[in-house]
Amino acid sequence: MGESDRRHAYRVGVTTAASRTPGSARVSPFRPFRHRAYATIWAGGFVSNIGTWMETVAVGVYVTQTTGQAGWTGTIAALTYLPTVLLGPIAGALADRFDRRRYLVSMVLFQTALAAALAVLAVTNRLSVPLVAAIVLLEGAAVASYIPAFQAMIPDLVSGDDLLGAMSLGAAQFNLGRVVGPALAGLVIAAGGLAWAFWFNTASFGAVLVGLALISVPPVQQRGESVRRVWRTIGEGVAVARRDAGIRTALLMLLATTFLVSPFIGLVPAVAIKVFDEGAAGTSALVTSQGIGAVCAALAAGPLAARLGRRRLLVAALLLVGPLAAAYGMAPTFPLAIAAIGVLGFCYLNVLSGVMTVCQLRAPRALRARIASLSMLGVGGGHSLGLVIQGWLGDRVGLRLVTAVTGMLLLAIVASVRLLRPALLESMDQPAAPAAPASDASPVMGPAGGLPQPGRGQPAP
């Protein structure tokens, strides 16, 4: 056994013990910040996330004021998520072919150029809805290309027992950016117009570039990877996910959750307006409550996992998220709906964090980005399809009923697996064997997911 294998065995042992053995030791949710590289990247991503939300608000204001139609505003926003579904697997394959840090720098520079283009167009009064749509679509493609490589890099920055906490802090960063960015955007747009918000976003990417320059990441060991075709490398990732019971179960649970439950996020305005007649203020209240719940979940994930075990926490969240969605959907009053969506946001983020942790914990290092891209595909595809179907059904039978029925359907699925095939859920607790496909053999490392990201925010967190 070589030195790298001994280090791998030690880290897997620590991770497995932490995931299996409940303990009463108190674990700080901020413990991952003791790793300087992770703290550096987190800080850079937070600054960039604030800029991203400022641009998101500015784009929405421009499109709404220009067209006067909410349909156009929604259409432009939807362009952000389309590349995630279409490019996710390809992006994962590319991220595993090149030096990850250099690859990430190239993606950030591309996003910087797109943000600057928006700012220049605004300053010169040449903005148009088609141009904004094109830039937003390209930004979505850049983010879809960035996320798998970024998630695959994080396990190299923290120790095994801090991986889940690091992922959860990334989700907290996303939600904090959602609070700070729009507030700053309102002030900046009032003071200097849309261009100021676009310029701030352009500058914010500098924080990510500085962070990437200050850290070091071990290179991925490649064996003839440069001459392989992209589709073949995608197939290798899919084959690993199909063969590994833990990854396969986690991805299926992720798809079921995002399809049946996650549409509650996109349907918040419809619930506030059509169900409770609360308008924009009601929409803001529900979004804020869900964000607060997600931030609390991100801070609590590490301590809860240390006390309960990672797999037990994930299974509990999977069993609870459906009934909580039903409770939110059937809330009789608006204050109760606000409280319910906060608790739902807490549980939902624990599902996402836990599932993505399993996928990255079990993935061979050289295949991490490809496995992360499959997670992205599940989140983006399940969320988008579920949103369309549930929105259409909600107009016909009522949003309350649709939300309640889909939530209870998820509970039935998870409970059936728990009772009939408990080994599938248990498989998510054990790391895969170090052996990978012969062409991509590498040690198994740790989890990542839901981490600080420059570029536009994804729907699930």
N, C-alpha and C positions, 0 to 999 in steps of 0.2 A: 504494500500500500504506500503510495507516494505521499509527499507532504500535503499536496492539495487535497488528496482523498481524506487524509486525517483531519484536515481543517473542515472539510465537508461533513464528515461523519460527526464531528463535534457539534457543528452548527445544526445539523439535522436532529441530533440528540437533544439539544437545548430546545429547539422548536417543538419537537414531538412531546417532550415532557411538559412544556408550557401549555400545549394544546390539550393534553390528556388529563393533567393533574390539576384539579381545582385547588385553589389555595386561598388563604386569607390575607396574604401579603398585599400591602397597599402599593399600587403602581401608579406613578404620576402619569397623567395623559400627555405631559410635555416631555417625557423622558427621551423620545427620539431626537429632540433638539440637542442632546449631548453629543450627537454625531455632527461635527462641524460641517461636513459636506452637505448633509441633508438640510441642516438649518440654513445654509447659504442658498441652496436651490429653493427651499420653501419661501424664503424672504423674497427672492427674485420673482418667483411665480406669483406671489401675493400682489406685488406692485403691478405686474403685468395683468393680473386678473382684474384689478381695479380699472386699469385703462381699457380692458376689453368691455367691461360693463358700461363704461362711459361711452364708448363707441356704439354699443348696442342701443343705448337710450337715444343717442344722437341720430342714428340711422332710423330708428322707429319714429322719432319726431319728424325727420325730413320726409319720409315716405308718407306718413299720415297727413302732414300739412300740404304736401304736393298733390297727392291723389284724392284726399278726402275720403278714402275708403279703407275700412279696417281689413277687408279682404286682401288688399295689396300688402298691408303691413304684415299680416300673417304669412302670406306667400313668400315675402322676402326673408322672414325669419326661418321659414321651413327650409330654405336653401342651405342654411347652416348645417342641417343634419343629414341631408341627402348624401354628401360625400362619405360620411361615416359608414353608411350601409354599403356603398359601392366600392370604396377604396380601402376599407379596413383590412381585409386579408392581404391585399397587395402591399399595403403599407407595412404590415407586420413582416412580410417576406423581405422587403427592402431593408427594413431596420435590422434584420438579422444578417444581412449581407455586408454591411459597411460598419466602420467604426462609429459607435452610437453617439459619442459626443460630437464628432464632426457632422454627423447626419443631423443631429438636433440643431446645431448652429446654423446649418444651411436652411432648415425649415423656419427658424426664428427670423433669419434675415429676409426670407421670402415674405413672411407676415409683416415685417417692418416696412418693406417696400409697398405692400398693399395698403397698409394703414397710412403711409405717407401719400400715396396716390389719392386716397379719399380726402386728406387734408388739403392737398394742392387743388383738387377739383373744387372744394368748398371755397377756398380763398379766391380762386379765379372765377367763381360763379358759374362753373361748368358742370355742376352735379346734375345728374338725370337719373330717373328710376332705373332704366336699363343698365347704366354704368354701375350704379350702386348694387344692383342684383348680380352683375358679373363679378364685382369685387367680393361681395359676400360669399358667393359660391366658391371662389378661389380660396378665400380665407377658410371656409369649411374644409376644403381639400387639404390645406396646409395643416389644420388641426388634426384631421383624420390621419395624416401621415406622421404627425409628431407624437401623438399619444402612445402608440405601441412601443416606440423606442424609449420614451420617457419612463413608462411603467417598467420596462425591462431593465432600466438602469438603476432604479431605486434600491433593489435588494443589494446592490454593491456598495451602497452608502450607509447602511445601518446594519446592526447585528440581528441575528435571527429572532431574539426575543422582543425586538422593537419594531418588527416589520408591520404588524397589524396596526400598531399605534402610529407609525409613520404614514400609512395609507389613510387612516382616519383623520389625522391632522391635515392631510391634503384635502380631504373632503370639507373639513372645517374652513380651510383657507378659501375654497371655492365659494362657500356660503357667506363667509365674511365679506368677500369681494362683491357678492351680490347685494349686500347691504350698503357698503361704503361707496361703490362705484356709481350707482344711480344717484345717490345723494350729492356727490361731487359733480356729477354731470349736470344736475339742475343748476348748481351755482355757476359752473363754468359756462354753460350755454347762455345763461342770463347775462353773464358779464361780457363774454366775447363772441358768442355765436357758436354754431356747430363746428367750425374749423378748429376752435380751441380744444374741444373734446377729441377731435381726430388727431390733433398734434400731441395731446397728452398720451393717447394710446400709442402713437408712434414712438414717443420717448420711453414709454414704460417697458418696451421690449429690451431696452438697454440693460435693465436690471437682470433679465434672464441671461443675456449674453455675458455679463460680468460674472454671474453665478457659474455658468458653464466653464468660464475661463479659470475660475479659482479651484475647481475640483478636479480630481483625477479618477478615471474609471479604467479598470483592467480591460484589455482588449478581449473580444470574443474570439475563441479559437475556431478558425475556419479550416475546413479540409476540402479544398477544391470548390468552395462555395462560389467563387467569382465566375466560374464557367457554367454554373447551373442556370436553368431557366427559372424565372420567377414562379411560374405555375407549378413547377416541381417542388419548390420550397414551400409554397402554400400547401400542397398536398402532404408534405411531411408534417406540418403543424396539425392538419386535420387528422392525419393518421395517429399521431400521438394522443390527441384529444379523444379519438374514438377508442383507442386501446386502453387508455387509463380510466378506470372506473370512477375515480375521484373527480377528475377533470370533466368527464362526460356527465356525471350526475350534477356537478356544480353548474355547468353550462345549461343543462336542461332546466334546472331550478331557476336559473337566471332568466331564461327565455319565458318560462311560465309566469314569473313574477312581473317582468316588464310588460308582457302582453296583457295580463289580467288586472294588475294593480297600478303600474306606473302612469297610465293615462290620467289618474287623478290630478297630476301636476299640470298637464296641458289643459284640462277641463276646469281648472279653478275659476277663470272668468265666467264661464257658463254657469257654474254653480252659484257664484256670487250674484250674478245678474238675473238668471232665469229662475233659480230656486228661491233665493232669499231677497231678491230685488234690492241689493245693496250697492250696486254700481261699482265705479272705479275704486272708491274707498274700501268697499268690502273685498274686492279683489286684492288690494294691497294688504289688507289685514290677514287674509288667508295665506298669501304668499309669505308674508313676514313670519307668521306662526310656523309654517312648514320649514322655513329656513332656520328658525330658532331651534326647532326639534332636531334638525339635521346637525347643527353645530353641537348641540348637547350630546348627540349620539357619537359624533366624531371624538369628542373629548372623553367620553365614557367608555369607548370601545376597548382601549387597552386595559384599564382596570377591570372591566367586566370579563374580558377574555382571561385575564390572570386568575380571576376568582372562579369562573365557571368552566373554563376551557373554550378554545376557539370553536370547535365543532358543536359543542352544546349550545353556545351562544347563537351560532348560525341557525341550528335547527329550531331553537326557541323562536328566533325572529321570523323564520319561514312559517312556523305554525301561527304566529300572532298577527302577521302583517295583513292577512286576508280578513280576519274578523275586525281588525282595526279599520280597514278600508270600508267594510260594511257599516261599522258604527259611524264613521264620518259621513257616508252617503245617506244614512237614515237619521242624522242628527235633526231633532225637531226645531231647534232654534239656532240662530246665527252664532251666539256666543258659544254654544256647545260645539258647533261645527269648527270654530276657531280652535277650541281646546282639542278636539278630536284630530284635526289635521296636524297639530303639533306633535301629538303622540304618534300618529301615523308616520310623520316625517322622521321621527326618532327611530322607529322600528325598520322603516324602509331602507334607511341608510345602513343599518346594521346588516341587512340582507345583502346589499350591494357590496359592502366592504368585505363581508365574510366570504361571499362567492368568489370575488376577484382574488382574495387572499389564497383560497384553495387552488385556484388555477395557476397562480404564479409560484406558489410553494412547491407544487408538484411538477412544474415544467422544467425540462433541462435548460440550462442557461442559454445555450445557443438557439433555443426555440422559444424563449420567453416572449419576444415581441409578437411572434406568430400566434401564440396562445392568447396574448393580450388582445390581439386584433379580433379573435373569435369572440372574446367577451364584448368588445365594442360592437360587433355585429349583432350579438344577442340583445344588447341594450338598445341600440339604435333601431334595429329592425323590429323587435318586439314592441318598443314604445310607439314607434310611428304607426305600425299596423293596428295596434290596440287602440290608439287614439282615434284613428279614422273610424274603426268599427264601432267603438263605444260612443263616439260623438253622434254617429248616424243613428244608432239605436236609441240614444238618449233623447233625440228629438221626437221619437215615435212612442216610446214606452216610459220615458222619464229618466233623468239622470240618477235620481235616488235609487231606483230599482236596478238599473244597470250596474252601478257601483257596488251595491249590496250583493247582487247575484255573482258578479265576477270575483268579488272578495271571498265569498263562501266557496266558490268553485276552486279557487287556489287552495283554500284550507282542505278541501276534500282531496285534492291531488297530493298535497304534502302528507296529510294524515294517512292516505292509502299507502304511499311509499314507506312511511314510518312503520306501519303495521305489517305490510305484506313483504317488503324488501328492505328491512332495516340495515342490511349489510351495505346497501348503496350509500346511505347517509353516513354510515360509519367509515366508509372508504375515504371520505373527504378529510378525515382526521390524520391519515397516515401519509407521509411523503412517499413519492414514487421511488423505485429503485434507481440508483445512479445511472444505470444503463439507459442510453437513448438509442435512436436508430443508429445503425452502424455508421452512417455517413455523418452523424451529428452528435457523437458521444460526448457528453459533458456532465459535470456534476449538477445535481439538483440544488437550486438555491431557494430563495425565499419569496414572499408575496409582494405584490405591489398593486396599485389600482386606486382610482379616485384621488390622484395626487395633484399637486400644484401644476397647472398647465397654462402656458401662454396661449392666447387665441380665444376663440369664442367658447363659452361654456357649453357643456353637453347637457342633455335633458334630464338624465337620471338623477344626479345629485341634487 
